[in-house]
């Protein structure tokens, strides 16, 4: 299989697998969703990066000493629902802003093989539809138990938990100082003000 060194060598309407993805050696940040290439169009804003840093610090702090682990992008998450786990069978590889994994058997040297317990995505203007629709449905379909979407511009976090019927149910919308508890890990509570207070 030929090594790909530039995004222009790929057919943006083609279908790819994780085996293909491993041969891509360009600097563009891309994800695979059901075989289709999704490119992250622009560098994240300073507000996005500050929110990501604050969430990483705060969630990491409250997870310290607990069996779950926090991973920040870039970190490949290979989702397996309805496919096998061989590289050529895996058609979805995403890089969530933050992933919390409690089953450490899913972690290998290449990232996470299977659904994390909790994913946080931080919305940029160019990722609004991707994070609130495409990935919302994708994460539910693949069994991600909890999904948080942070909007740094509006300083809002919306939180969802996966019900037994495989659909996300809203568990909170946070837009002012106060606690933001995890539904999947009730002992984990993040303060809204610790995420957004310093954002410009």
Protein Blocks (a to p, Z undefined) as FASTA:
>chain_A
ZZdfbfklpcfkbccdfklmmmpccfbdcddeehiacddfbdcdfklmmmmmmmmmmmmm
mmgopabdcdddddddddfehpafbfklpmbdcddfbdcdfblmlpcfkbpedjdfbdcd
dddfklmmmmmmmmmmmmmmnopabacdddfknopacdddddfkopacdfbdcfbecddd
dfklmmbccdfklmmmmpZZ
